[in-house]
Amino acid sequence: MSSGRRMHEENRNRRVDIDLEEVAHFVNYISICSGALLIVSIIAFLLTGSRPETNVIYFMVIGINAVAFIAGRIFNKKYGDKE
C-alpha cells in the first residue's frame, strides 16, 4: 500500500471535537454584531426621510437583524457557559 493512501486513511479517522460552548461563543459574537447593525439601521431609519422604497429595505434589514439578535441571545442563554 502506498504511503499516500495510509495518510489519507489517518486523516479520515481523525475527528475534530467542537464543544457546544465554543459554538455558543461564536453565536454570541454574531448576535452582538447583529444587535449593533440593528441599532445603526434603526437610527438611520429615524434620521432619513420617509420614502416607501427605502422603508421596505429598512424594515427588511431591521427584521432580519432583530431575528438574528433574538435567536442568538436565546441560543447563548440556553447553551452558553454554565458556570
N, C-alpha and C positions, 0 to 999 in steps of 0.2 A: 504494500500500500504506500502511496506517495506521502511525503510529509505534508504537502498542501492539503490533502484530504483529512489527515489527522487534525491539523489545526482548525479546519472548518468544523469538525465534529466537536472539538473542545469549545469553540465559540458558541455553538448551538446549545451545549449543555449548561453553559454559564448563564445565570439569570441575575437580573438586577432587581433587588427588593426596594420598592419605594414605599415608605411608610405613609399612612393616611395623614399624619400630622404635617409631613412635607408638602403634600398636595393642598392641605388646608392653608399652609403658609403662602403658597403660590396663588390660591384663590383669594386670599386676603389681600394680596398685592393688587390683583386685578380689580377687586372690589373698591379699593381705595382710589385707584385710577379712574374707575367709572364714576365714583362719587365726585371726584374733582371735575370731571367733564360734565357731570350733571349740574353742578353749581355754576360752572362757566356758561353752559348753554342756557340756564335759567336767567342769569344776569344779562346775557346777550339778547335773549328774547324780550326781556323787560325794557332794555335800553334802545332797541331798534324800533323802527316804525312798524305799524301793523299792516302787513300785506298778506292776502290769503296764500300766495305762493310760498312765501317764506315761513308762514305759520305752520304749514303742513310739515315742512322739513324740521322745524324746531320741535314740534310735538313728537315726531318720529324719533329724533335724537334724544329728547328728554325721556320718552317712554322706554327706549332700549337701554339707556344708561340707568334709569330707575330700576328696571327689572334686573339688570346685571348687579347693581349695587345691593338690592334687597336679597337676591339669591345668594350672593357672596357672603353677606352678613349672616344669613340663616345657616349656610354650609359651615362657615367658620365657627359659629356658636355651637353647632352640633358636633363637628369633628375636629375642632381646634385643640389647643393644648389643654390637657385635662389635669393641670397642676393644682 
